[in-house]
Amino acid sequence: MTAERHRIAVCPGSYDPITNGHLDVIARAAAIFDEVVVAVVDLPVRKGGTLFSIEDRLGFIEHSSAHLPNVRVEPFSTLIVDFAREQGANTIVKGLRAISDFEYELEMNQLNRIQTEEVDTLYLMASPQYSFLSSSGVKELATFGGNIGGLVPAEVARRLQEELWR
């Protein structure tokens, strides 16, 4: 008899801000893995600066995922595969919304596999109600006074309005 392995996954992102689509992927990953580490990049390269500080983004996710006992939130500023190994994870979980996501994620997956074959990536298709949802889209809606209720947690919606309507 072999002892069962504790399965840990990492869900990386900038989460600026976290959306209900992100939370859906995190909750679905939490149902698959023993532990899910929501990895919040401190220095996003691809998207430039962030609207919210790392502390704000960590707090939003901690508050929004508090009902998931096997989820924890950590900042990172290294290669995601290195962070995953540090956490004892061998799986990166990412959500996919559209073909454009797939093209970017395929490239990232191949680059990550060159770094290490020990860490694989699992893609979860976006739930239909979130297939269009992105942090940048939410920020754009909020900038022009659009309705973001139901797209992000209430705390995030309130803070977005505060930040963007100063």
Secondary structure in CASP SS format (residue, H / E / C, confidence):
PFRMAT SS
TARGET T0000
AUTHOR 0000-0000-0000
METHOD secondary structure of the structure
MODEL  1
M C 1.00
T C 1.00
A C 1.00
E C 1.00
R C 1.00
H C 1.00
R C 1.00
I E 1.00
A E 1.00
V E 1.00
C E 1.00
P E 1.00
G E 1.00
S C 1.00
Y C 1.00
D C 1.00
P C 1.00
I C 1.00
T C 1.00
N H 1.00
G H 1.00
H H 1.00
L H 1.00
D H 1.00
V H 1.00
I H 1.00
A H 1.00
R H 1.00
A H 1.00
A H 1.00
A H 1.00
I H 1.00
F C 1.00
D C 1.00
E E 1.00
V E 1.00
V E 1.00
V E 1.00
A E 1.00
V E 1.00
V E 1.00
D C 1.00
L C 1.00
P C 1.00
V C 1.00
R C 1.00
K C 1.00
G C 1.00
G C 1.00
T C 1.00
L C 1.00
F C 1.00
S C 1.00
I H 1.00
E H 1.00
D H 1.00
R H 1.00
L H 1.00
G H 1.00
F H 1.00
I H 1.00
E H 1.00
H H 1.00
S H 1.00
S C 1.00
A C 1.00
H C 1.00
L C 1.00
P C 1.00
N C 1.00
V E 1.00
R E 1.00
V E 1.00
E E 1.00
P E 1.00
F E 1.00
S C 1.00
T C 1.00
L C 1.00
I H 1.00
V H 1.00
D H 1.00
F H 1.00
A H 1.00
R H 1.00
E H 1.00
Q H 1.00
G C 1.00
A C 1.00
N C 1.00
T E 1.00
I E 1.00
V E 1.00
K E 1.00
G E 1.00
L E 1.00
R C 1.00
A C 1.00
I H 1.00
S H 1.00
D H 1.00
F H 1.00
E H 1.00
Y H 1.00
E H 1.00
L H 1.00
E H 1.00
M H 1.00
N H 1.00
Q H 1.00
L H 1.00
N H 1.00
R H 1.00
I H 1.00
Q H 1.00
T C 1.00
E C 1.00
E C 1.00
V C 1.00
D E 1.00
T E 1.00
L E 1.00
Y E 1.00
L E 1.00
M E 1.00
A C 1.00
S C 1.00
P H 1.00
Q H 1.00
Y H 1.00
S C 1.00
F C 1.00
L C 1.00
S C 1.00
S H 1.00
S H 1.00
G H 1.00
V H 1.00
K H 1.00
E H 1.00
L H 1.00
A H 1.00
T H 1.00
F C 1.00
G C 1.00
G C 1.00
N C 1.00
I C 1.00
G E 1.00
G C 1.00
L C 1.00
V E 1.00
P C 1.00
A H 1.00
E H 1.00
V H 1.00
A H 1.00
R H 1.00
R H 1.00
L H 1.00
Q H 1.00
E H 1.00
E H 1.00
L H 1.00
W C 1.00
R C 1.00
END
